[in-house]
Amino acid sequence: MSDVVLVTGGGGYIGTTLVPMLVERGYRVRVIDRFFFGRDRLPDDDRIEKITEDTRRLTPAHFAGVRYVIDLAAISNDPSGALFPEATWEINHAARVRCAHLAREAGAERYVLPSSCSVYGFQDPDVIADESHPTNPLTVYAKANERAELDVLPLAGDSFGVVVLRQATVYGYSPRMRFDLAINGMTYGAWKHRRLPLMRDGSQWRPMVHVADTSRALIWAIEAPASDVSGEVFNVGSEENVYQIGPLGRLVAETVGDDVEIEWYGDPDHRSYRVSFEKIESRGYKAEHTAVDGVRDVVAALEAGHTDRTPDTITLEWYRLLVEWRERLAQVELDGALIELGSRG
Ligand SMILES: NC(=O)c1ccc[n+]([C@@H]2O[C@H](COP(=O)([O-])OP(=O)(O)OC[C@H]3O[C@@H](n4cnc5c(N)ncnc54)[C@H](O)[C@@H]3O)[C@@H](O)[C@H]2O)c1
């Protein structure tokens, strides 16, 4: 039996934590990624095959010998989805549905869609949404996730499992770091400037999950018996990790130091949802970490110089810069060369 897991988007924030964990568990991993955030965030290892390709151009050959697929590749947040709406529909919806079809045709055993709790959008504060609660996606990003869920689930059958994981907002250190995620951004501000940026008005509810815990959930989704998980949607997180932003900010500030001040910004955030994690826990998965662990990891990585708030740690900023550089290069390139015409340097 093959032990190959195809991970699309494996060079991203979740992928660069997940892929080494898969290797540690004895799998071989084929990563297919545009590597917008760099190839070197994943270790060089015989058990990790890195293929630079766009998920909109997957072919049956990419699935040869693959047993499981974890389809992480996506435009991964609301503002980037708003900047590239067409590409977000193509990548986050159409390419994933096609990927699931190709996986099934190639004889893979299981396909996992890493979706998002943002499909719940705004909900009344007294609602605690379980997986059967009506969704309310508010952005292109959330809508494309929901459409992908609806289109991949019917592919589940006797010999092909499909699992949808609605991940809470992720936090914690990962080699491709993201400081545009709530807890990570708060931690950076508190650590660097002793000021913690907090989105108004602080009453909004948000479920969170540690990057190692969501990676464990993705591994659980390929390993759990098909009868327990196939054709099903699971929220990924835990009751202990459902926070209101105001109290969460104070917790992060206290964890970083007693001299950290809160700095409010923005218009009141309308995305607010409380989510139930009973279903995934009833099938044997339990998150192990809470926000304080994530804050400590991120501070340790900052102190050790393993990460910093560079443009590539803010997803939207990085995509904007890539587009800008492309335009600038196109203006000055001559037959593909810059300064050194002979060596194409
Ligand atoms: N991080 C979170 O808080 C969170 C929460 C819920 C759901 N998710 C979902 O989990 C998945 C991974 O998120 P992440 O935080 O690791 O994001 P990320 O942006 O760090 O990683 C996405 C990866 O996909 C790659 N990619 C993008 N478009 C591609 C394409 N067309 N072809 C090939 N590769 C492409 C990028 O290069 C990147 O390596 C996404 O689907 C995201 O929507 C993330």
The ligand as an ORCA input file, in Angstrom:
! r2SCAN-3c Opt
* xyz 0 1
  N      -4.430     30.012      8.441
  C      -5.685     30.035      8.862
  O      -6.041     30.678      9.884
  C      -6.731     29.237      8.136
  C      -7.990     29.107      8.732
  C      -8.974     28.398      8.059
  C      -8.693     27.836      6.819
  N      -7.460     27.984      6.272
  C      -7.223     27.366      4.953
  O      -6.106     26.490      5.032
  C      -5.380     26.507      3.800
  C      -3.928     26.868      4.028
  O      -3.844     28.126      4.693
  P      -2.451     28.773      5.074
  O      -2.688     29.626      6.259
  O      -1.405     27.712      5.119
  O      -2.246     29.722      3.811
  P      -0.903     30.165      3.033
  O      -1.270     31.340      2.208
  O       0.223     30.290      3.991
  O      -0.599     28.906      2.103
  C      -1.225     28.689      0.878
  C      -0.201     28.017     -0.026
  O      -0.851     27.757     -1.273
  C       0.020     28.140     -2.324
  N      -0.813     28.491     -3.491
  C      -1.681     29.517     -3.618
  N      -2.279     29.454     -4.809
  C      -1.776     28.369     -5.442
  C      -2.021     27.771     -6.704
  N      -2.902     28.288     -7.581
  N      -1.344     26.647     -7.036
  C      -0.443     26.109     -6.177
  N      -0.175     26.634     -4.964
  C      -0.840     27.748     -4.618
  C       0.832     29.308     -1.797
  O       2.066     29.426     -2.478
  C       1.005     28.893     -0.323
  O       2.189     28.155     -0.143
  C      -6.103     27.509      2.901
  O      -7.007     26.793      2.117
  C      -6.821     28.388      3.876
  O      -7.942     28.965      3.299
  C      -6.467     28.657      6.899
*
